[in-house]
Structure formats: structure tokens, C-alpha cells
């Protein structure tokens, strides 16, 4: 059970409520002496605990920051009520204002703290394996890079690391949002706070606690919450100027009512009522309540937005452009064909494996696996350099060794018209040519598979109203058409043989008439990600480059998370519209009542504070968005199995002061 923290706002609100209770006793059939004693004390408590701190904060804000805090409107209205002989109505105003403000602070604090609950999942200690083989328990923060650690079944990973020996399944739902356990073995990356399910693992530390995935997630979400979305900036800008207008309007209303013969007491009471009725609290708080909740839910679901602006832009996207390799496909290619023109396939594999040992491209991993399978030892290759959208080159001591597409072969002046190579290129698979200087040594083909969730995710995006889905790839057109056909894409929406600058140009062309989201790996597509209205990096867990390159980072490699993020963004936009329409409508009704229908001050207070609390609660509904649920949406992913589920430790609660509302 979560502990309710007794901080200063809670204590002051409690004192205010007690004072209001004592003031109410004046209306009950109680002994006159008791009422005469209790009521003044109660009213004094309300004005001191509910009005004095708020008034002081508002004055400090006004003097230091030249900002009209909405607290000032409430305190002025309460003082005005007391001045005209209606201290009880002023006390009602301060009590409801204090209660609603405290509830809002705690509610928004819940939204801000949601991502920080991950901190509670961090293990405090780790089992470190010393060089002599002994295992000792040490604080997790004492672990250093290159330290060896032991993970037993059921243990949480203390820091980001890589498996040295052992195999196991890991629950990564806290980081990536994946519902199913992930099988891992030697060389696989482990993320802090994930759970080792069923095997003993030896791992090597790759990042300290301060640099871990959890720490970076919290830092990014904190920055995102601090970066205001366009609608937030507008509501703050509007609220500040409107607050000044409300104060001037209340002064004008007092003058008008007084000149109409209402008497100064009635005129002051009516102007105080208008001051409360016209206050923009609900309008100012309606946007951040939704944005903060959405950002927190998304982060807990393995989706990191760089700010409210990215969230709002994603909601308006009507064109999605996808990179192919590693985005729509698994990026785990396998070698399907190989031709060594001199007939020595083993030597050919050794040369290519030595060159590709320096590359992180999926085809490089495929050739390394094939070389290992055939027992081909990689040769030493130096001065290795990547050539974007072409291939890779290096020096093997006999000349410039290279591997890449026809574009690179052309750059090297190497003909690729050999009949065996032409036969290899006729297949609808990716072909990589290998040569030394201007001579072709051979080639190999690799095939990549579409992600199991890609087709259903694209269908779901179209179902949600996305007008156009296109593929942009540097691969050959036959390969792109094969993958596109599997995913249900039209040939005219498949663009192949593209250079990085071609992707940027095409993204820009699409952006002239539509809102465009580009989805890529966050590394090779950095320019296109930056050119799009919103850039989305797939599988960004563990990649610093991807986390920094995109506006939205999907930590999981599940395409369904993209659909979830798009739906969350659209739902957030809907809730913001609901909040603004409700807040403005309620304000119009209250102001009309105050001007023309003798609206009592307590009723104006109830309407104003009730409306403010309602828009906050409406925004907090996003904290329960399906994106953060372990149960996968059926429209996108298969129903998860219950096998391998591990109960999670109770999440820690982090309390933090949330700034009060400002106009």
C-alpha cells in the first residue's frame, strides 16, 4: 500500500479544512457561546492557512518574475468577500481552492513520477566475480566497466552489460515494453532493471549505473516534460495575458456596478464573483495535465518522446515513410548464395569476414556467421572505412579490399558483368559484390525477413486514418518489391536504390503537402529523421546515437509499439481538445451567471475549482493508456503466452514538489 506523504501543502490544506469545519458550526443548532468561539477561530484558520501562503507566493512571483499567478486572483476575491461582510463565502473560496490545488499538484506529480518508478526496480547490490573466481556481493554503484558479474535466476540486472557465458530468457518489459521473455546468449546485451528468468549468466559491465539505460530514459523523459509543447506554450501565453485582463475586467465591473447604484459592497461582491468565474485555471492546466500523463505512459511502454511537441506532431502525421533494413525487416540477414570467381570459397569468405568484422551492418553480421559456420578464419584488414549507401573498404596488405553494392563497384572501376555474378544478381535478394582494387573477386547474396509485426502494424496505421505509407531503401528494387509485397504495399509506394540524400529529398517533397514521420534505425538515416516532421528510431534500446537522433525512440523492435505511440498521440490531442472546450465553456457559463444572474460566490467557486479538477482528471486518464500495458493490442500483436512471467517488485514511490498553476 502506498504511503500518503504529509508535505507542507497537504498540512496547510488539512488545517484549512479543519477551519472550514469550525466555521460551518455557526449554522448548526449548537450552544451560542461555543459557536461564537469556534466560528471566528475557524475563519481565521482558513484565511491564514488557505490564503496567506498562496498570497505570499503570488506576490513573490509577481515581484521577482513579473508573472500574475492565478493564486493572486483567488486571494483577492476572498479578501473582497470578507471586506463586504461575507467572510464565510471567502472562506469557502479559499478552502475549495486549497483542496483543488493540492489535488492537482499530487495528480500531476503522479504523472511526473511515473517514469521515475523505474528507479525502484534497480537492484541495490550485485554479485561481482573477481579475477580469482570468487564471487562477492557489492553495491551496484561500485561496479565499473569491464567488471564481471553473475546473474542467477530471478535476479535483476544491476547495470547495462553483455553476456560472456550462459543462456537465459529475460523479461525486458520494464525497458522495451516487450511482453514476452527474450532469449539471450553470449554476446547479447543486457539492460539494467530487466529480470533474468531461468539461467545462470556471466556478464561483463559495459556501462556504470550513472550511464545505464534506465538513467538515460529518466533523463530524456525529464527533459521532455520540461520542454513545452506548442499548445502548452500557447496556453501559458494566453493564461498570463488573460489573467491581467481578468483583473482589469473585475475593476471595471466594480466601477460599472457601483455607478448603476448597486452600492460599493454589492459591487465589490459581484466583481469578486466575476474574478473567480473568469479565472483561467482550467484552461492553463488542461494541456500540461494531458501531455505529462502521455509522456509518462509512453516511457513506461518503451516509447520515448523528446517532448510534447513531438507528441503533438505525431498525432497530426498522415504519411509514414519507412526505411527497410532493420526497420520493416528484422535486420538479421542470412547468406543465401555465394560465388568466388577463383573457385576458392574458403579464402573468399576469410577475406570478406575480415573486412566485415569492422562493420555493424546486418549483412556484415550475416557474413561473419557464415564464415564461422564454415570455419573460415578472418584475415587482418586495416584502414576500414564505411561508404554511406555504397559499402565498406579496407586494406588487406595486397590492395584495397571492398564489399558493397553496384554503386561501390562502379566507384572502384570494377566490372560486374561476369555471367556467374549476373545469375546471382537475378534473384530478388540483396547482392554484395567483393573485390580488390578494380578487380571483382566474387559476390554473395543475403536475404532479410520482414518483421512478424510489420504487416499488421502497417495495416493498423492505415486503419487509423494514415493516408500514405511508403518504403525508402538503398537496396535493389527487386529486393524492396519482395519485402513490400509481403507487407501489402503498393509498387508505387516502394522507392529503391536511394542514396541518403535521396531519402532526405523525398522526405522533404512529401512534407510540402503532408505531415511526415520517417521511421529508421536512427544511425544510417539520421539526415532523413531530421528532415521529417517527426523522426522515429526503431530498436533504440542501447543505442546512444538513436536516442539522440530522433524525436521519438522506440526501445523495442516491435513495430506494434509504433501503432501504440501513434494512437496515444491522437488520443492525447483529443483529450486536450476536450479539456479546452470544457474549460472555456464552463468559464463562459460562470461569467454569464456572474454578470446577469446574481451568481453566488460559493457557486462560482464550486464551478471554477470543480472544472479545474475535472480537466486534470481527464488528462490523467492517459496514465492508463494501453501502451504501458503488458497485454499486447490484438490488432497488432499476437496474444502473449503466460509462460516465463516473473512477478515484478513493488514500484517505489517518488514524491516531488510540483509548481503551482500560473496564468
C-alpha positions as CSV (number, residue, x, y, z in Angstrom):
1,X,0.0,0.0,0.0
2,X,1.3,3.4,-1.0
3,X,2.1,5.9,1.8
4,X,0.5,9.3,1.5
5,X,3.2,11.9,2.1
6,X,2.5,14.7,4.5
7,X,4.2,17.6,2.9
8,X,3.6,21.3,3.6
9,X,0.7,21.8,1.0
10,X,-1.1,18.8,2.5
11,X,-0.8,20.0,6.0
12,X,-1.9,23.5,5.1
13,X,-4.9,22.1,3.2
14,X,-5.8,20.0,6.3
15,X,-5.7,23.0,8.6
16,X,-7.8,24.9,6.1
17,X,-10.4,22.1,6.0
18,X,-10.5,22.0,9.9
19,X,-11.0,25.7,10.0
20,X,-13.9,25.5,7.4
21,X,-15.5,22.8,9.6
22,X,-15.4,25.1,12.6
23,X,-16.8,27.9,10.6
24,X,-19.7,25.8,9.4
25,X,-20.7,25.2,13.1
26,X,-22.2,28.7,13.1
27,X,-25.1,27.3,11.0
28,X,-25.8,24.4,13.3
29,X,-28.1,24.4,16.4
30,X,-25.2,24.5,18.9
31,X,-24.7,26.5,22.2
32,X,-24.3,30.1,21.3
33,X,-21.1,30.6,23.4
34,X,-19.5,27.6,21.6
35,X,-20.4,29.0,18.1
36,X,-19.2,32.5,19.0
37,X,-15.9,31.0,20.0
38,X,-15.5,28.3,17.2
39,X,-16.6,30.3,14.1
40,X,-14.1,33.2,14.3
41,X,-11.3,30.7,15.1
42,X,-12.3,28.6,12.1
43,X,-12.5,31.6,9.7
44,X,-9.1,32.8,10.9
45,X,-7.5,29.4,10.3
46,X,-9.0,29.3,6.8
47,X,-7.6,32.7,5.9
48,X,-4.3,32.1,7.5
49,X,-3.6,28.5,6.2
50,X,-5.5,28.8,2.9
51,X,-4.9,32.4,2.0
52,X,-1.7,33.7,3.5
53,X,0.7,31.2,1.9
54,X,-1.0,31.5,-1.5
55,X,-1.0,35.2,-1.4
56,X,2.7,35.3,-0.4
57,X,3.7,33.0,-3.2
58,X,1.7,35.1,-5.7
59,X,3.3,38.3,-4.5
60,X,6.8,36.9,-4.7
61,X,6.1,35.6,-8.2
62,X,4.7,38.9,-9.3
63,X,7.7,40.9,-7.9
64,X,10.5,38.5,-9.0
65,X,9.2,37.1,-12.2
66,X,6.6,39.7,-13.2
67,X,4.1,37.0,-13.6
68,X,0.5,37.2,-12.4
69,X,-0.1,33.9,-10.5
70,X,-3.7,32.7,-10.5
71,X,-3.4,32.3,-6.8
72,X,-3.5,36.1,-6.6
73,X,-7.0,36.2,-8.1
74,X,-8.4,33.8,-5.6
75,X,-6.8,35.6,-2.6
76,X,-8.0,39.0,-3.8
77,X,-11.5,37.6,-4.3
78,X,-11.6,36.1,-0.8
79,X,-10.4,39.4,0.8
80,X,-13.0,41.3,-1.2
81,X,-15.7,38.9,0.1
82,X,-14.5,39.5,3.7
83,X,-14.4,43.3,3.2
84,X,-18.1,43.4,2.2
85,X,-19.2,41.3,5.2
86,X,-19.2,37.9,3.6
87,X,-16.1,36.2,5.2
88,X,-17.8,32.8,5.1
89,X,-18.1,32.9,1.3
90,X,-14.4,34.0,1.1
91,X,-13.5,31.0,3.4
92,X,-15.4,28.6,1.1
93,X,-13.4,30.0,-1.8
94,X,-10.1,29.5,-0.1
95,X,-11.0,26.1,1.2
96,X,-12.1,24.7,-2.2
97,X,-9.1,26.4,-3.9
98,X,-6.7,24.9,-1.4
99,X,-8.2,21.4,-1.8
100,X,-8.3,21.5,-5.6
101,X,-4.7,22.9,-5.9
102,X,-3.3,20.2,-3.6
103,X,-5.2,17.5,-5.6
104,X,-3.8,18.9,-8.9
105,X,-0.3,19.0,-7.5
106,X,-0.4,15.4,-6.4
107,X,-2.1,14.3,-9.6
108,X,0.4,16.0,-11.8
109,X,3.2,14.8,-9.5
110,X,1.9,11.3,-10.2
111,X,2.3,11.8,-13.9
112,X,5.8,13.3,-13.4
113,X,6.8,10.4,-11.1
114,X,5.5,7.6,-13.3
115,X,8.8,7.1,-15.2
116,X,10.8,7.5,-12.0
117,X,9.2,4.4,-10.6
118,X,11.8,2.5,-12.7
119,X,14.3,3.7,-10.1
120,X,12.6,1.4,-7.6
121,X,13.3,-1.6,-9.8
122,X,17.1,-1.1,-9.7
123,X,18.8,-3.7,-7.5
124,X,20.9,-2.2,-4.8
125,X,23.6,-4.9,-4.9
126,X,25.3,-7.1,-7.5
127,X,27.3,-10.3,-7.5
128,X,30.8,-9.4,-8.7
129,X,33.1,-12.1,-9.9
130,X,36.7,-11.3,-9.1
131,X,39.7,-12.4,-11.2
132,X,40.4,-15.3,-8.9
133,X,36.9,-16.7,-9.4
134,X,35.4,-15.7,-6.1
135,X,32.0,-14.1,-6.1
136,X,31.2,-11.2,-3.6
137,X,28.1,-9.1,-3.1
138,X,28.9,-5.4,-3.7
139,X,26.8,-2.2,-4.1
140,X,25.6,-1.8,-7.7
141,X,27.0,1.8,-7.8
142,X,30.5,0.3,-7.2
143,X,30.6,-1.7,-10.4
144,X,32.9,-0.4,-13.1
145,X,33.2,-1.0,-16.8
146,X,34.8,-4.4,-17.6
147,X,33.8,-5.8,-14.2
148,X,32.4,-9.4,-14.4
149,X,29.0,-10.1,-12.7
150,X,27.0,-13.2,-12.0
151,X,23.2,-13.2,-12.6
152,X,21.2,-16.0,-11.0
153,X,17.6,-17.0,-12.0
154,X,15.2,-14.4,-10.8
155,X,17.8,-11.7,-10.3
156,X,17.6,-8.2,-11.7
157,X,20.4,-6.9,-14.0
158,X,22.2,-4.3,-11.9
159,X,23.8,-2.4,-14.8
160,X,24.0,-2.5,-18.6
161,X,26.2,-5.4,-19.6
162,X,26.9,-8.0,-22.2
163,X,26.7,-11.8,-21.7
164,X,30.1,-13.6,-21.6
165,X,28.8,-17.1,-21.0
166,X,25.4,-18.8,-20.3
167,X,22.0,-18.6,-21.9
168,X,18.7,-17.5,-20.4
169,X,15.4,-15.7,-21.1
170,X,15.0,-12.2,-19.8
171,X,11.9,-10.1,-19.0
172,X,12.6,-6.7,-20.6
173,X,9.1,-5.3,-20.3
174,X,10.3,-2.6,-17.9
175,X,12.6,-1.1,-20.6
176,X,11.3,-2.1,-24.1
177,X,7.6,-2.8,-23.3
178,X,8.0,-6.3,-24.8
179,X,5.5,-8.7,-23.1
180,X,7.3,-12.0,-24.0
181,X,10.7,-13.1,-22.5
182,X,13.6,-12.6,-24.8
183,X,16.1,-15.5,-25.3
184,X,19.7,-14.3,-25.0
185,X,23.2,-15.9,-25.1
186,X,26.9,-15.0,-25.3
187,X,27.3,-11.5,-26.9
188,X,23.8,-10.4,-26.2
189,X,23.2,-7.1,-24.5
190,X,21.5,-6.8,-21.1
191,X,19.7,-3.8,-19.8
192,X,19.6,-2.6,-16.2
193,X,16.4,-3.5,-14.2
194,X,15.4,-6.3,-16.5
195,X,14.9,-9.8,-15.0
196,X,16.9,-12.9,-15.6
197,X,14.4,-15.7,-15.6
198,X,15.8,-19.2,-15.9
199,X,19.6,-19.4,-16.4
200,X,22.8,-18.5,-14.7
201,X,24.7,-15.8,-16.7
202,X,28.2,-14.4,-16.5
203,X,28.3,-10.9,-17.9
204,X,30.7,-8.0,-18.4
205,X,29.7,-4.5,-17.3
206,X,29.5,-2.1,-20.3
207,X,28.0,1.0,-18.5
208,X,28.0,2.2,-14.9
209,X,24.8,2.9,-13.0
210,X,25.0,6.6,-13.9
211,X,25.2,5.9,-17.6
212,X,22.7,3.0,-17.7
213,X,19.7,2.7,-19.9
214,X,17.4,3.5,-17.0
215,X,19.3,6.6,-16.2
216,X,19.2,7.8,-19.8
217,X,15.5,7.1,-20.0
218,X,14.7,9.1,-16.9
219,X,17.0,12.0,-18.1
220,X,15.3,12.1,-21.5
221,X,11.8,12.0,-20.1
222,X,12.6,14.7,-17.6
223,X,13.9,16.9,-20.4
224,X,10.8,16.1,-22.4
225,X,8.5,17.1,-19.6
226,X,10.4,20.3,-19.2
227,X,10.1,21.1,-22.9
228,X,6.7,22.6,-23.5
229,X,4.6,21.6,-26.5
230,X,3.3,24.4,-28.8
231,X,-0.2,24.1,-27.2
232,X,1.3,24.3,-23.7
233,X,3.3,27.4,-24.7
234,X,0.1,29.0,-26.1
235,X,-2.0,28.2,-23.0
236,X,0.7,29.7,-20.8
237,X,1.0,32.8,-23.0
238,X,-2.8,33.1,-23.1
239,X,-3.3,32.4,-19.4
240,X,-0.8,35.1,-18.4
241,X,-2.4,37.8,-20.6
242,X,-5.9,36.7,-19.8
243,X,-5.2,36.9,-16.0
244,X,-4.2,40.6,-16.4
245,X,-7.4,41.1,-18.4
246,X,-9.5,39.4,-15.7
247,X,-8.1,41.7,-13.0
248,X,-8.7,44.8,-15.2
249,X,-12.2,43.4,-16.0
250,X,-13.1,42.9,-12.4
251,X,-12.0,46.5,-11.6
252,X,-14.2,47.8,-14.5
253,X,-17.1,45.6,-13.3
254,X,-16.8,47.1,-9.8
255,X,-17.0,50.6,-11.3
256,X,-19.9,49.8,-13.6
257,X,-21.9,48.0,-10.8
258,X,-21.2,50.9,-8.4
259,X,-22.3,53.5,-11.0
260,X,-25.5,51.6,-11.6
261,X,-26.4,52.1,-7.9
262,X,-25.6,48.7,-6.5
263,X,-23.6,50.1,-3.6
264,X,-20.0,49.5,-3.0
265,X,-20.5,46.3,-1.0
266,X,-22.7,44.7,-3.6
267,X,-20.4,45.9,-6.4
268,X,-17.3,44.6,-4.7
269,X,-19.1,41.2,-4.1
270,X,-20.2,40.9,-7.7
271,X,-16.7,41.8,-9.1
272,X,-15.1,39.2,-6.7
273,X,-17.5,36.6,-8.1
274,X,-16.5,37.6,-11.7
275,X,-12.8,37.4,-10.7
276,X,-13.4,33.8,-9.7
277,X,-15.7,32.9,-12.6
278,X,-13.4,34.3,-15.2
279,X,-10.1,32.8,-13.8
280,X,-8.3,30.7,-16.5
281,X,-7.1,27.9,-14.2
282,X,-8.8,25.1,-16.1
283,X,-7.5,26.4,-19.4
284,X,-3.9,26.8,-18.3
285,X,-3.8,23.3,-16.6
286,X,-5.7,21.4,-19.3
287,X,-2.8,20.9,-21.7
288,X,0.1,20.0,-19.4
289,X,-2.1,17.5,-17.5
290,X,-2.6,15.5,-20.7
291,X,1.0,16.0,-22.1
292,X,2.7,14.9,-18.8
293,X,0.5,11.8,-18.5
294,X,1.0,10.8,-22.1
295,X,4.8,11.2,-21.9
296,X,5.0,9.1,-18.7
297,X,2.8,6.3,-20.1
298,X,4.7,6.2,-23.3
299,X,8.0,5.9,-21.5
300,X,6.7,3.0,-19.4
301,X,5.6,1.4,-22.6
302,X,9.1,1.6,-24.2
303,X,8.5,4.7,-26.3
304,X,10.5,7.9,-25.5
305,X,9.2,11.2,-26.9
306,X,11.7,14.1,-26.9
307,X,8.9,16.5,-25.8
308,X,5.3,17.4,-26.0
309,X,6.0,18.9,-29.5
310,X,6.9,15.5,-30.9
311,X,3.8,14.0,-29.3
312,X,1.5,16.7,-30.9
313,X,3.2,16.4,-34.3
314,X,2.9,12.6,-34.4
315,X,-0.9,13.0,-33.8
316,X,-1.1,15.1,-37.0
317,X,1.0,12.8,-39.2
318,X,-0.8,11.4,-42.3
319,X,2.3,10.0,-44.1
320,X,4.7,7.4,-42.8
321,X,8.0,6.8,-44.6
322,X,9.9,3.6,-43.6
323,X,13.5,2.5,-44.1
324,X,13.6,-1.2,-45.0
325,X,16.6,-2.9,-43.4
326,X,16.4,-3.2,-39.7
327,X,13.1,-1.3,-39.6
328,X,10.5,-3.1,-41.6
329,X,12.7,-6.2,-41.7
330,X,14.5,-8.0,-38.8
331,X,17.9,-6.8,-39.9
332,X,19.2,-10.3,-39.2
333,X,20.1,-11.4,-42.8
334,X,21.5,-14.8,-43.7
335,X,23.7,-15.7,-46.7
336,X,21.7,-17.5,-49.4
337,X,24.2,-17.6,-52.2
338,X,28.0,-17.2,-52.7
339,X,30.2,-17.1,-55.8
340,X,34.1,-16.9,-55.6
341,X,35.3,-16.3,-59.2
342,X,38.6,-18.2,-58.5
343,X,36.7,-21.1,-57.0
344,X,38.2,-20.8,-53.5
345,X,35.1,-20.1,-51.4
346,X,37.0,-20.6,-48.1
347,X,39.6,-17.9,-48.9
348,X,36.9,-15.7,-50.3
349,X,34.9,-16.0,-47.0
350,X,38.1,-15.2,-45.0
351,X,38.7,-12.0,-46.9
352,X,35.1,-10.8,-46.6
353,X,34.8,-11.8,-42.9
354,X,38.0,-9.9,-42.2
355,X,36.6,-6.8,-43.9
356,X,33.1,-7.0,-42.4
357,X,34.5,-7.6,-38.9
358,X,34.7,-3.8,-38.7
359,X,31.0,-3.2,-39.7
360,X,27.8,-3.1,-37.8
361,X,25.6,-3.5,-40.9
362,X,23.2,-6.5,-40.8
363,X,24.9,-8.0,-43.9
364,X,28.2,-7.9,-42.1
365,X,26.8,-9.9,-39.3
366,X,25.4,-12.4,-41.8
367,X,28.8,-13.0,-43.5
368,X,30.5,-13.3,-40.1
369,X,28.0,-16.0,-39.1
370,X,28.5,-17.8,-42.4
371,X,32.3,-17.7,-42.0
372,X,32.1,-19.1,-38.5
373,X,29.8,-21.8,-39.7
374,X,32.2,-22.9,-42.4
375,X,35.3,-22.4,-40.2
376,X,36.8,-19.6,-42.3
377,X,39.3,-17.5,-40.3
378,X,39.0,-13.7,-40.9
379,X,42.1,-12.1,-42.4
380,X,43.5,-8.9,-40.9
381,X,42.2,-5.8,-42.6
382,X,43.2,-2.3,-41.7
383,X,42.1,1.3,-42.5
384,X,38.5,0.2,-42.8
385,X,36.0,2.9,-43.8
386,X,32.3,2.9,-44.4
387,X,30.9,4.5,-47.6
388,X,27.3,5.5,-47.0
389,X,24.8,3.7,-49.2
390,X,27.7,2.0,-51.0
391,X,29.6,-0.4,-48.8
392,X,32.9,-0.8,-47.0
393,X,36.6,-0.6,-48.0
394,X,39.8,-1.5,-46.3
395,X,43.4,-2.7,-46.8
396,X,44.3,-6.3,-46.6
397,X,48.0,-5.8,-47.5
398,X,47.5,-6.8,-51.1
399,X,45.4,-3.8,-52.1
400,X,42.2,-2.0,-51.4
401,X,39.6,-4.7,-50.4
402,X,36.0,-3.7,-50.8
403,X,32.5,-5.1,-50.4
404,X,29.3,-3.3,-51.4
405,X,26.5,-2.7,-54.0
406,X,26.9,-2.0,-57.7
407,X,27.4,1.7,-56.9
408,X,30.6,0.9,-55.0
409,X,31.8,-1.4,-57.8
410,X,31.3,1.4,-60.2
411,X,33.3,3.8,-57.9
412,X,36.1,1.3,-57.8
413,X,36.0,0.8,-61.6
414,X,35.3,-2.9,-61.3
415,X,33.1,-4.6,-64.0
416,X,30.3,-6.8,-62.6
417,X,29.3,-8.4,-65.9
418,X,30.6,-11.9,-65.2
419,X,27.8,-14.5,-66.1
420,X,28.0,-16.1,-62.7
421,X,27.6,-12.8,-60.9
422,X,24.7,-11.8,-63.3
423,X,23.0,-15.1,-62.4
424,X,23.4,-14.3,-58.7
425,X,22.0,-10.8,-59.2
426,X,18.9,-12.1,-61.0
427,X,17.5,-13.3,-57.7
428,X,15.2,-11.0,-55.6
429,X,17.7,-10.9,-52.8
430,X,20.4,-8.4,-51.8
431,X,23.7,-8.9,-53.6
432,X,27.0,-7.7,-52.3
433,X,30.0,-7.6,-54.7
434,X,33.5,-8.1,-53.3
435,X,36.7,-7.0,-55.0
436,X,40.3,-5.8,-54.6
437,X,41.1,-2.5,-56.3
438,X,39.5,-2.7,-59.8
439,X,39.1,-6.4,-59.9
440,X,35.9,-8.3,-58.7
441,X,36.7,-11.3,-56.6
442,X,33.1,-12.6,-56.3
443,X,29.8,-11.8,-54.6
444,X,27.2,-13.2,-52.2
445,X,23.5,-12.7,-51.7
446,X,21.8,-12.2,-48.4
447,X,18.1,-12.4,-47.6
448,X,16.3,-10.4,-44.8
449,X,12.9,-11.3,-43.4
450,X,10.1,-8.9,-42.7
451,X,9.4,-8.4,-39.1
452,X,6.4,-10.5,-37.9
453,X,4.6,-7.4,-36.7
454,X,5.4,-5.1,-39.7
455,X,2.4,-6.1,-42.0
456,X,-0.1,-5.9,-39.2
457,X,1.3,-2.6,-38.0
458,X,1.1,-1.0,-41.4
459,X,-2.5,-2.3,-41.8
460,X,-3.3,-0.8,-38.4
461,X,-1.8,2.6,-39.3
462,X,-4.0,2.7,-42.4
463,X,-7.0,1.6,-40.4
464,X,-6.3,4.6,-38.1
465,X,-6.5,7.0,-41.0
466,X,-2.9,7.3,-42.2
467,X,-3.2,8.3,-45.8
468,X,0.1,7.0,-47.2
469,X,2.8,4.5,-46.2
470,X,6.0,4.4,-48.3
471,X,9.2,2.5,-48.2
472,X,12.6,4.1,-48.8
473,X,15.7,1.9,-49.2
474,X,19.1,1.9,-50.7
475,X,18.6,-1.8,-51.6
476,X,17.9,-3.0,-55.1
477,X,14.3,-2.7,-56.4
478,X,13.6,-6.5,-56.7
479,X,14.5,-6.9,-53.1
480,X,12.4,-4.0,-52.0
481,X,9.4,-5.2,-54.1
482,X,9.7,-8.7,-52.4
483,X,9.5,-7.2,-48.9
484,X,6.9,-4.6,-49.9
485,X,4.7,-7.3,-51.4
486,X,4.8,-9.3,-48.2
487,X,3.8,-6.2,-46.2
488,X,0.9,-5.3,-48.5
489,X,2.5,-2.2,-50.0
490,X,1.8,-0.9,-53.5
491,X,4.7,-0.9,-56.0
492,X,4.4,2.9,-56.5
493,X,5.0,3.4,-52.7
494,X,8.2,1.4,-52.8
495,X,11.3,3.5,-53.6
496,X,14.7,1.7,-54.0
497,X,18.3,2.3,-55.0
498,X,18.3,5.5,-52.9
499,X,21.3,7.4,-51.5
500,X,20.9,9.1,-48.1
501,X,20.4,12.5,-49.9
502,X,17.6,10.9,-52.0
503,X,15.8,9.9,-48.8
504,X,16.1,13.5,-47.5
505,X,14.9,14.9,-50.8
506,X,11.9,12.6,-51.0
507,X,11.0,13.2,-47.3
508,X,11.1,16.9,-48.0
509,X,8.9,16.5,-51.1
510,X,6.3,14.6,-49.0
511,X,6.5,17.2,-46.2
512,X,5.4,20.0,-48.6
513,X,1.8,18.8,-48.6
514,X,1.6,16.5,-45.6
515,X,2.8,15.8,-42.0
516,X,5.5,13.2,-42.4
517,X,7.0,10.7,-40.0
518,X,10.2,8.9,-41.0
519,X,10.9,5.6,-39.3
520,X,14.5,4.3,-39.4
521,X,17.3,2.8,-37.4
522,X,18.5,6.2,-36.0
523,X,22.0,5.9,-37.3
524,X,22.1,5.4,-41.1
525,X,19.0,7.6,-41.6
526,X,19.9,10.5,-39.3
527,X,19.5,13.1,-42.1
528,X,16.1,11.8,-43.1
529,X,15.0,11.6,-39.5
530,X,16.0,15.2,-39.0
531,X,14.2,16.3,-42.2
532,X,10.9,14.7,-41.4
533,X,8.3,16.5,-39.3
534,X,8.9,13.8,-36.7
535,X,11.8,11.3,-36.8
536,X,11.2,7.9,-35.2
537,X,14.1,5.5,-34.3
538,X,13.3,1.8,-34.1
539,X,15.0,-0.5,-31.7
540,X,16.8,2.3,-30.0
541,X,17.5,0.5,-26.7
542,X,21.2,0.6,-26.0
543,X,21.9,3.0,-28.8
544,X,23.1,6.4,-27.7
545,X,23.1,7.6,-31.3
546,X,19.5,6.5,-31.9
547,X,18.3,8.1,-28.7
548,X,19.7,11.4,-29.7
549,X,19.0,11.4,-33.4
550,X,15.2,11.0,-33.4
551,X,12.2,12.9,-31.9
552,X,10.7,9.6,-30.9
553,X,12.7,6.5,-29.8
554,X,11.1,3.0,-29.8
555,X,13.2,1.0,-27.4
556,X,11.6,-2.2,-28.7
557,X,12.0,-3.7,-32.1
558,X,8.2,-4.5,-32.2
559,X,6.5,-2.4,-34.9
560,X,3.3,-2.6,-32.9
561,X,4.8,-0.1,-30.5
562,X,4.7,2.5,-33.3
563,X,1.0,1.9,-33.7
564,X,0.5,2.3,-30.0
565,X,2.5,5.5,-29.9
566,X,0.5,7.0,-32.9
567,X,-2.8,6.1,-31.2
568,X,-1.6,7.6,-27.9
569,X,-0.6,10.8,-29.6
570,X,-4.0,11.1,-31.3
571,X,-5.8,10.2,-28.0
572,X,-3.8,12.9,-26.3
573,X,-4.8,15.5,-28.9
574,X,-8.4,14.5,-28.4
575,X,-8.3,14.9,-24.7
576,X,-6.6,18.3,-25.0
577,X,-9.4,19.4,-27.2
578,X,-12.0,18.1,-24.8
579,X,-10.3,19.9,-21.9
580,X,-10.1,23.2,-23.7
581,X,-13.7,23.1,-24.9
582,X,-15.0,22.1,-21.5
583,X,-12.8,24.7,-19.7
584,X,-13.8,27.6,-22.0
585,X,-17.5,26.5,-22.0
586,X,-17.6,26.4,-18.2
587,X,-15.9,29.8,-17.9
588,X,-18.5,31.4,-20.3
589,X,-21.4,30.0,-18.3
590,X,-19.9,31.2,-15.0
591,X,-19.1,34.6,-16.3
592,X,-22.5,35.0,-17.8
593,X,-24.1,34.0,-14.5
594,X,-21.9,36.5,-12.6
595,X,-22.8,39.3,-15.0
596,X,-26.5,38.8,-15.5
597,X,-27.9,36.3,-13.0
598,X,-26.6,37.2,-9.5
599,X,-24.4,34.1,-9.3
600,X,-23.4,33.5,-5.7
601,X,-19.7,33.5,-4.9
602,X,-19.7,29.9,-3.4
603,X,-21.3,28.6,-6.6
604,X,-18.8,30.3,-8.8
605,X,-16.0,28.8,-6.6
606,X,-17.5,25.3,-6.9
607,X,-17.9,25.6,-10.7
608,X,-14.3,27.0,-11.1
609,X,-12.5,24.6,-8.9
610,X,-14.6,21.6,-9.9
611,X,-13.9,22.3,-13.6
612,X,-10.2,22.6,-12.9
613,X,-10.1,19.3,-11.1
614,X,-12.1,17.6,-13.9
615,X,-9.8,18.6,-16.7
616,X,-6.8,17.4,-14.7
617,X,-8.5,14.0,-14.0
618,X,-9.5,13.8,-17.7
619,X,-5.8,14.3,-18.6
620,X,-4.7,11.7,-16.1
621,X,-6.7,9.0,-17.9
622,X,-3.7,8.8,-20.3
623,X,-1.7,7.2,-17.5
624,X,-3.8,4.1,-18.1
625,X,-3.3,4.1,-21.8
626,X,-2.8,0.6,-23.3
627,X,0.7,1.5,-24.5
628,X,2.0,0.8,-20.9
629,X,0.2,-2.4,-20.5
630,X,1.9,-5.8,-20.8
631,X,-1.2,-7.1,-22.6
632,X,-0.5,-6.5,-26.3
633,X,-3.2,-4.9,-28.5
634,X,-4.7,-7.8,-30.5
635,X,-4.9,-5.7,-33.7
636,X,-1.1,-5.6,-33.9
637,X,0.5,-8.4,-32.0
638,X,-0.1,-12.0,-31.1
639,X,-1.6,-12.8,-27.8
640,X,1.3,-13.3,-25.3
641,X,1.9,-16.6,-23.5
642,X,1.9,-16.6,-19.8
643,X,5.0,-18.8,-19.7
644,X,8.0,-17.3,-18.2
645,X,6.2,-14.5,-16.5
646,X,8.1,-13.2,-13.4
647,X,6.3,-11.1,-10.8
648,X,7.8,-7.6,-10.6
649,X,8.9,-6.0,-7.4
650,X,6.7,-3.3,-6.0
651,X,7.5,0.0,-7.5
652,X,8.9,2.7,-5.3
653,X,7.0,6.0,-5.0
654,X,9.0,9.2,-5.5
655,X,7.5,12.4,-4.2
656,X,8.4,15.7,-5.8
657,X,7.1,19.2,-5.4
658,X,5.1,20.3,-8.5
659,X,4.9,24.0,-9.2
660,X,1.5,25.6,-8.7
661,X,-0.6,26.9,-11.6
662,X,0.3,30.1,-13.2
663,X,-1.5,32.3,-15.5
